[in-house]
Amino acid sequence: MNARSRVGYPARMTTASPPLDARVRAARATTGTAASVFASLLLFTLFAGDFWRNLISWPGYFVLAALLAAGSVVFLIRLRPAFRWRKVPKTLVLFLLLAVVSIAWSAYPGASALGVLAQLATTGGAVFLALCLSWQGLVAALSNAFKWVLGLSLVFELVVAIVVRHPVLPLTPIQPVPAGKLPSAFYWSRDLLFHGGPIQGILGNSNLLAMVALLALIVFGIQLADRAPRRGVVIAWLVVAALTLALTRSSTVIVATLVTAVVLGFALWTRRAGPDRRRPVYLTAAVTVVAVVVLVSVFASRLPALLGKSEDLTGRLDIWNKVIGLAQERPVFGWGWVSYWAPWVSPFHDLAERNGVVYLQAHNAWLDVWLQVGIVGLVIFALLIVSTLWRSWFFAVDRPRVDVADRLPYTAYALLPLLLLAALLAQSLAESRILIEAGWTLLVVLAVKTKQAAP
């Protein structure tokens, strides 16, 4: 296998090409640059979907999303990246097929059709990112998107704190704004920057902004470790990401940060140990997992206070109980895929309502999958996660190969899939974002790219 292909470059970039006319080379270079810019815009929109919806409304966002989905298809056709059907993640295909056929038994077929359409459109964008960008190109596009989200968020909060000086509602609220005292979840910004947070940024949600900050720390850290040019700029953005994470005060993402740091530590230890001395690493990892499970079980009642949450984990326990009860009514194949919960159909219009706010997710991806596509879907989804995690782990800890022996040095980029997936999985226990928009996109990108790069 060609060395460049092994570290994640599209295979078509490694094959010899006949001499090209200067105009053809220029056209390809222009297309490649346009694809990179488009990838950054696509990722920004996926991570900042709430920003667009607060700014231009759901209908406006649908138009933007449709244009980006069409653009992804256009670039796939124009770039014609190398693609091996036998390297398609089968569990991903099965999960998507199950979502499609679930329309047949769905309790809300119209909403399911819309949800499946959104899932397929998001998957199309993810396939473009996976096949048309190298790992370095993906990191660059993620970096650009995160810089815009973080930079605009801090500027937005600063303007609210200095100029507006009071909480700000979205220009186009998702839910009707009730009269009287409003729940904090209704506000785009709560004007808390100079009060130590939690700030919400342009996303209007501190947990989502915190997750972007965590993923940005991973991406900027990899760029720094890879000795990217303009290291001072990269360090400055690392500081911005860390500051944003601190100001969001998100307990969910603090836990995800700790999990990601532990995974990074074990990956680096495994690299240093080498292929023949990994047993102590795996034994320690197993003991650590068991210890964490025992500690969480024993001190479950004290964890909410430790994390700064109410006893019901800010309403999550109530939502989880309702979702479990509903899932048990259709345990095998679920109620039908819907992606975002559709608040205009039963049972979602009042399934997760708290303090006047209707939430459109189960706040746990695994329960959400069980609810929508049953135990069958849950098994397929778990297999998708496990297989992607397996490939990501060995992609991170094994040296790239050009022949039977390991000859190439380790790269920082090889850690990207493992660390991103670790963060997403930690978040999936308290949020369902891995199933929609940016979360689903990253999962599909990692599943496809690690499978395509596998020997």
N, C-alpha and C positions, 0 to 999 in steps of 0.2 A: 504493500500500500504506500502511496506517495505520502511523504512526511507532512506536507501542507494539508492534505486531506485528513490526516490523522488528528490534527489539532483543530479541525473544525472548519476549514475553508471548503466552500462548495467544490465538488469534484471536478466540475467543468472548468474551473480556473487552473487545474493542474495538468490538463492535457495539452499536448502540443497543437498549435494552430498554424495554418498556412499564413504566409505574409498577407497583411491586410493593407488595403488602400488607406491613405492617411485620413480620408473623410470617414471611412468606416470606423477606424480606431477612435476618431473624435466623437462620432455618434455614440459608440459604446461607452466612452468615458462620460459623455453628457447624460446618457441613460443611467449609468451607475451613480453619478452624483445626484440626479433627480430621485433615484430610488432611496438613497440615503436620507435626503431631506424629507421625502414622503414617509419613510419609516419613523423618523423623529416626530413628525406631526401625528402619525397614526398612534404611536405610543403615548404621546401627550394627551390625545383625545381619550384613549382607553383609560388612562390613569385619572384624567380630569373630567370624566363624564359628568359628574355632579356640577362642576363649574359651568359647563356648556348648558346644562339643563336649567341651572339657576339664572343663566344669562339670556338664553334665547328660547327657552321653553322646551318641552318634550317634542312637539312637532318639529321645531327647528333642529333639535338634536337628531331626530330621525333622518332628516334630509342630509345632515352632515355625515351621519353614520353610513347612509346609503352611498354617498359619494366616496367615502374612504373604502368601503367594501368593494365598490366597482374599481377604484384605483388599484387595489391589491390584485384583483384579477388581471387588470391591464398590465401591470408590471410583471406578473408571473408569465403572461403570454409573451411579452417583449423580451424578457431576460432569459426565458427558457432554461431555468436552472436544472442541473443534473438531478435525476430523481429515480430511486430504485424502489419498485413496488414491493419487493420482498422485504424491504426495510421499513415499511409502513407499520407503525405501532398498532397491532391488531386490536388491543384492548380499547384504544381510542376510537377506532372504527366501530367496534361493537357498541360502545357507549353512545355514540352519535346515532347509530341505527336504532338502538333501543329508544332514544329520545324521539326519533321520527315516528316509529311505529306506535309509540305510546299515545299518539293522537287518536288512534282507533278506539282505545278504551278510556280515554280521558274524561273526567267529570266536567271539563271545561274545554271542549275541542277547539273553539275559536282562540282562546288564550294560549292553548298549547301550540297551535299553529304559529302564532306570533312568537312565542318563546323559542320554538325550534328554529324559525327563520333567523332570529337574533343570534342563536347559538351557532348556526352554520355560517352566518356572516362573520362573526367573531373568529371562528375557526379558519375561515378563508384568509383573514388578515394575519392570523398567527402562522399559517402555512407560508405566506409570502415572507414574513420575517425569518422563518426557519430555513427556507430554501435559498433565499436571495441574499442573505447576509452571512458573512463569516462570523465567528465568535467575536472577533475584534470589531467588526461592523455592528454587531448587536450591542456590544458594550458602548460603542460610541453613540448609537441611537438612543439607548436607555439613558446615557449620561446627559444628552441634550434635552430629552423629555423631562428628566428629573430637575435639571437646572431651571427650566421654565416653570415647573410646578412650585418648586421651593422659592425661587426668586419672586415670582408673582404673588405667592402666598404672604411672604414677609412684607412686600410692598403694600399689598392690600390691607393687611392688619395694621401697618404703620399709618396708612391714610385714614383708616377708620379711627385709630387712636388719637391722631393729631388733628384731623380736619373735621370728621363727622362727630366723634366723641359720644356716640351712643350705639347700641346694637343695631345691626343692619339686616333687613329681611331680603330674601332673594327677589330679583326683579320679576321672575316668573315662578311663584311658589308651586311646588308639586302638589301640596294639599291645600284646600281652602283654609285661609287664616281665620281662626275663631276670634270672636270679640273677647275683650277683657285681657287678663294676664296670659301671655303666651308661654308655652313650654320652651325651654332652651333649644330643643331640637329644631324649632322652626327657623331659627336665625342663621343667616349666612355667616355673620361674624358677631360675636358677643362682646366685642370691644374689651378684651381681656389681656391684650399684649403687655400693657404697663402694669398689669396686676399679676404677672407671672403665669398666665394661661389658665385653663387650656385654650390655646388658639386653634382655629379651625381652617384658616387660610382660604384659598379660592375654592377648595373642595367642600367647605361648609360642614366638615366633620373631622373632629380631632383624631379619631382612630384611623381614618383613611389617610390623613396627612402624615400621621406618625408612621404608617406603613410605607408610604413613599419615602420618608426620611430614612427608614431602616434599609430599604432596597437601595437607596442612593448611597448610603454608607458602604454597602457591599460593592457596588459598581465603582464608586470613586476609590475605594480601598484597593480594588483589583487594578485600576489604572495606575495608582501610585506604586503598587508592588511591581507592576510590569515596567516601571521606569518610563512612564509616558512623558512626552515633552510638556513643557510649561508646568513643572511639578508644583510651583508656587500657586498656580491657579487651582490645581487639583486639591491641594491642601486647604486652600480657602473654601472651596465647596464642601470639603469634608467637615470643616468647622460649621458651615451653614447648616448642613444636614444634621449634625450633632445638636446644634442649638435649636433647630426646629423640633427635633425629637424630644428634647427636654421641655420645650414650651408646650407641646401637646399634652404632656402628662398622661399618656395613654398606658394604662396598666396592661392591656392586651398586648401591645407592641413591646413593652418592656420585657414581658415574658418571652415574646418571640425573639427579641434581641439576645436574651440570655441563651435560649435554645440554639440560635444560630452561632453564637460565640463558642458554645460547647462543641457543636458539630465541627466548626473550623479547627478547634484544638485537637480533636480526635483525627481529623483528616491530616493535619500537619504531623502529628505523632506517627500516623501510619506511613506517611511518606518517609519520615526519618528512619523508621524501623526497617523498611524494606520488605519485599515479598516473603522472605523466609522467617521473619521475626514479628509477625502480626498477631499471633495468638494472645499475648498479654494485652494488646490494645483491644481486641474484641471481647476478651473476658472482662476487662475493666468497663467497657461500654455496656455490656450486659448487666453487670452489677450496678452500674449507675442508673440504668433504666429501671431495674427492679427497686432500687432504693427510692427513686423519685416517685414511683407508683405507690409504694408503701407510705411514704411521707405524706403524699397528697391524700391518701385514704384516711390516715390517722388524724391529720390536721385539717381536714376538709372544712370544718366549721370555722376555722380561724383564718383561712386563706382570703376570704373577701375583705376582712378588715386589714390584712397585711397588704393587699393590693389597692386599698382605698376604695373598695366597692361596698355597696349595701349587701345585706345578707342574701338577697335573691340575685346577686351579681347584676345589678341594674336591670332587673326585670327578666334576665335571661332564663332563670329557672322556671318561671311561669310560662314563658314562650316554649321552652323545651318540653315541658309537661304536656302542653296543648298539642305540639307537633307529634310527640310520641303517641298520644291518644288517637290522633287522627290517622297516623301511619298504621297503627294496629288494625284499623278498619279495613285497609287494603294492603296487607303486609308484603305480598309477593311481587306485584308489578306496580304498585303505587297508584296515585291519583292522576298521573299524567305529567309529562315534563312541562314546565312553565318558565324556567329560568328565573327572572324577577317574578316575585309574586304579583299577580294581577289583582289589584284592590277592588275591581268592579265585579268580580265573580266570587261566588261562594266556593270554598270556605275562607278565602283570604281577606275579605273585606273587614273582618273583625277578629281574625285569628291571633294577631300580635299587635294589640292596641295597648298603649301605656301612656297615661297622663295626656290623653287627647292626641297622641301621635300614633299613626298606623305604620308599623314597620313591615317591610316587604321582603323579609328573609327570616330564616330560622335561627340566625346567629350561631349556627353550627353546620358546616357544609355536609357532614356525614348524616345528620338528621334530615337535612334538606334533600339529599339524594334518596334516602329511604322513603321520605314522604312522597316524592315525585315519581320515582321509578322503582320503588320497592326494594326488597332484598336482592333481587336479581341485579338491579342497577347498582346497588351498593357493593356487591361482590365484584362486578366489572370495574367500577370506579376504584375500588381498593387494589385490584390487580394492575390498573393503569398507574396508580401512585407507586406501588411497590416496584414494578418493572422500571419505571422512570427513575426512582430513587436508587435502585440497584445499579443501573447504568451510570447514573450521575456520580455515585460513590467511586466506582472503579475508574471512571474518567478523571476523577480528581486525584486519586491516590496512586494510579499506575503511571509509569513513564510512557510517553508516546513511543510508538515502535515504527521502525522502518524495515525491520526484518525480525528474525526469531529473537534476537537479543534486544534488551532495552538500551537504546543508544542516545536518545534525545533528552535534554534536561527538562525538569518540571517547569510548568508555566503557571502564572497566576490565573490566566484565563480559564484553565481547566477546573478551577474551583468554583467558577460562576454557577453552573447548573446546580451543584450540590447546595450551595449557600442560599440561592434564590428559592429552591424547593424546600429547604429547611424552614425558611421564614414563612413561606406560604402554608406549609403544613401546621406550623405552630399557630398561625392566624386562623386556620380552618376550624379550630376547636371553639372559637368564640365568634367567628364571622363566616358568612357563606361566600365571600368574595372570590374564592378560588373557582367558583362555578360560573362567574359572569365577568364580562369586560376584561380588565387588565389581568385579573387573577387567572381566568381561563386561558387567556392569550399566553401568559408565561408558561402555564402548565403544558399547553399544546406545543409551544416552541421548544421547551426542554425535552418533551417526549419525542418529537420528530427529529430534532437535531442530534440528540444522543443516540437515537436508533440509526439514523443515517450515517453517523460517524463510526458506529460500532464495526469491528472487523467481521 
